[in-house]
Amino acid sequence: MGRLVVVSNRIALPDHSKNGAGGLAVGLLDALQEQGGLWFGWNGEISKITGEEEPLQIEQDKNITYAACSLTQNDYDLYYSQFSNTVIWPAFHYRLDLVEYQREAWEGYLHVNQLLAAKLFPLLKQDDVVWVHDYHLLPFAAALREHDSQQPIGFFLHIPFPAPEVLMALPDYQEILRLMTAYSLLGFQTERDAKAFVSAIAHETELVTVEQGVYQAYGNTFHVHDYPIGIDPDSIRKLAEGPLPPKMQAIRQGLGDAKNIIACERLDYSKGIPERFLAYESFLEKHPEQRGNVRYTQIAPTSRGEVQAYQAIRHQLETEAGRINGKYGTMSWTPLYYLNQHFDRRLLMKIFRLTDIALITPLRDGMNLVAKEYLAAQDPVNPGVLILSKFAGAACELTDALLVNPYDRDEVANAIYKATTMTQEERVRRHAVMMNVLSYQTITRWRETFLDDLYEISK
């Protein structure tokens, strides 16, 4: 079995404590440590000299080699801030109204992928297997093939892949599709995403089905499959168990018998937070008897603060939170807490365990691991209720959640009411069914299934 080479936009440099790392980083590190490997990507730094001149930053930790490079300000702006985050991200999340396309940004996106490929190629060994991650690197395999790379190259898309009619709105969508077929294996979060990719290619060119999941197009042969990403339920449970810090415990005790609703995600227009605020307001309006008996806490730390769309949504949420609290709040009760700050992962899992309802209603999401983490953090004897958007990838697996249309505020409001009045017996039953899914489809299974398929292709 050859060496594993992981390629990602940002590289997780050596960290001997896994507690601060997210589930994905831990999963990839475990894969690299099992057989030895190389992790390659951008180190997050801006260089004053051109990327071609900048030497690689190489570190060795046990049997993992970390190779990272910096980007110039211009490369960062075009590749990351502009094309990745103002073209691909909104388009793939069905927000064409927020796409800001510039030809220069597309060219910069291709240039950085070519630059990264040129830096990685000399480090590759003949029997390596390469695993590339996410939307920043859609053309990466094609760029690596230009150097005559013969290694099998897998790709996993962590965000949704849009329906063909949405993708077609992008000026360079045909070239994006062609470049993506240079991968040996393309993995998607859901079957829906995988079918959307195949349908998009079939719409543009002749697509030959070699066998189930294996296709030929643009002169390339490639495999396509869905690999729903999971979590490590046991590690989440261990983080969640035990007492809260004194300040958090005092807050919990102050709630008394009131139901506590929580939502936690980074601040992003794809998460449906403004629509969720309005649904919560509808719940308070339709069920006045619940006022004072429920509290909704929204945690949404800022991300990509330099992008105008993110600045706008932050202002919108601050305004809506103030309006709802002013309309329904009393001297002794604040209905909505909006926290624009980051919480330590270990503390967050403890908060999840003591929260009655999780309100996770993205307008579109590749998977949404927060929904899975919330379930894993619960006390199985007295679990909370998960309200989940039908448009999150996790909805395909977590069918015993209260599934809602995030655009329908009345449906979400009704789900909140159902969650506040659900019996313990029903909560236990729903939670047990979903935990069976999570215990099977773990982060380890996701990783091993993808890599087993990729290594099988390499033979």
Secondary structure, DSSP 4 states (H G I P E B T S, - for coil): -PPEEEEEEE-----S-GGGS-HHHHHHHHHHHHH-EEEEEEEEEEESS-TTTSPPEEEEETTEEEEEEEEEHHHIIIIIIIIIIIIIHHHHTT-GGG----HHHHHHHHHHHHHHHHHHGGG--TT-EEEEESGGGTTHHHHHHTTT--S-EEEE--S----HHHHTTSTTHHHHHHHHTTSSEEEESSHHHHHHHHHHHHHHS--EEEETTEEEETTEEEEEEE------HHHHHHHH-SPPPHHHHHHHHHHTT-EEEEEE--S-GGG-HHHHHHHHHHHHHH-GGGTTSEEEEEE----STTSHHHHHHHHHHHHHHHHHHHHH-BTTB-SEEEE-S---HHHHHHHHHT-SEEEE--SSBS--HHHHHHHHHS-TTS--EEEEETTBGGGGT-TTSEEE-TT-HHHHHHHHHHHHH--HHHHHHHHHHHHHHHHHS-HHHHHHHHHHHHHHHH-
